[in-house]
């Protein structure tokens, strides 16, 4: 375990540069990171299981707030899009 930790510490800067590089689209970043560094897959999955547990009230509260914020923004966008459409002229026969 010590040897792995030491190697990870030595490669920290290069991992950080890879993760922050513009070469990877932000939405693809998690997948690309786990492909490049499969040693983190188990750690990440373990952390996600802890975070998503039904008993994690902080996570649940945060997700509810994010959903409410997202819903509010979508509603606003829909109303603005409809309001910005130019009125259609009635065809005079």
C-alpha positions as CSV (number, residue, x, y, z in Angstrom):
1,X,0.0,0.0,0.0
2,X,2.8,2.4,0.8
3,X,4.4,1.9,-2.7
4,X,1.1,2.7,-4.4
5,X,0.6,5.8,-2.3
6,X,4.2,6.9,-3.1
7,X,3.6,6.4,-6.8
8,X,0.3,8.3,-6.7
9,X,2.1,11.2,-4.9
10,X,4.8,11.3,-7.5
11,X,2.3,11.4,-10.4
12,X,0.0,14.0,-8.7
13,X,1.0,16.9,-10.8
14,X,0.7,15.1,-14.1
15,X,-2.8,13.8,-13.1
16,X,-3.9,17.3,-12.1
17,X,-2.7,18.7,-15.5
18,X,-4.5,15.9,-17.3
19,X,-7.8,16.4,-15.4
20,X,-7.7,20.2,-15.8
21,X,-6.6,20.2,-19.5
22,X,-8.8,21.6,-22.2
23,X,-8.3,18.4,-24.2
24,X,-11.2,16.7,-22.4
25,X,-14.7,18.1,-22.6
26,X,-16.0,18.7,-19.1
27,X,-18.9,16.3,-19.5
28,X,-16.5,13.5,-20.5
29,X,-14.0,14.2,-17.8
30,X,-15.2,11.7,-15.2
31,X,-15.2,8.8,-17.7
32,X,-11.8,9.8,-19.2
33,X,-10.3,10.1,-15.7
34,X,-11.4,6.6,-14.7
35,X,-10.2,5.2,-18.0
36,X,-6.8,6.8,-17.5
37,X,-6.6,6.0,-13.8
38,X,-8.5,2.7,-13.2
39,X,-6.9,2.5,-9.7
40,X,-9.4,5.2,-8.6
41,X,-12.5,3.4,-9.8
42,X,-13.0,1.4,-6.6
43,X,-12.4,4.4,-4.4
44,X,-14.8,6.5,-6.4
45,X,-17.5,3.9,-6.4
46,X,-17.1,3.4,-2.7
47,X,-17.4,7.1,-2.1
48,X,-20.5,7.4,-4.3
49,X,-22.2,4.6,-2.4
50,X,-21.6,6.5,0.9
51,X,-22.8,9.7,-0.6
52,X,-26.0,8.3,-2.2
53,X,-27.1,6.3,0.9
54,X,-30.7,7.1,1.8
55,X,-29.5,8.0,5.3
56,X,-27.3,10.8,4.0
57,X,-29.6,13.8,4.7
58,X,-27.0,16.4,3.5
59,X,-26.8,14.8,0.1
60,X,-30.6,14.4,-0.2
61,X,-31.1,18.1,0.8
62,X,-28.5,19.2,-1.7
63,X,-30.1,17.2,-4.5
64,X,-33.5,18.7,-3.7
65,X,-32.1,22.2,-3.8
66,X,-30.4,21.5,-7.1
67,X,-33.6,20.1,-8.6
68,X,-35.6,23.1,-7.4
69,X,-33.0,25.5,-8.9
70,X,-32.9,23.5,-12.2
71,X,-36.7,23.4,-12.4
72,X,-36.9,27.2,-11.8
73,X,-34.3,27.9,-14.5
74,X,-36.1,25.6,-17.0
75,X,-39.4,27.4,-16.3
76,X,-37.8,30.8,-16.7
77,X,-36.2,29.7,-20.0
78,X,-39.5,28.4,-21.3
79,X,-41.3,31.6,-20.5
80,X,-38.6,33.8,-21.9
81,X,-38.4,31.7,-25.1
82,X,-42.2,32.0,-25.6
83,X,-42.1,35.7,-24.8
84,X,-39.2,36.4,-27.2
85,X,-41.1,34.8,-30.2
86,X,-42.4,37.5,-32.5
87,X,-46.2,37.6,-32.7
88,X,-47.5,35.9,-35.8
89,X,-49.4,38.1,-38.2
90,X,-52.8,36.9,-39.2
91,X,-53.2,36.3,-42.9
92,X,-55.7,38.8,-44.3
93,X,-57.6,37.0,-47.1
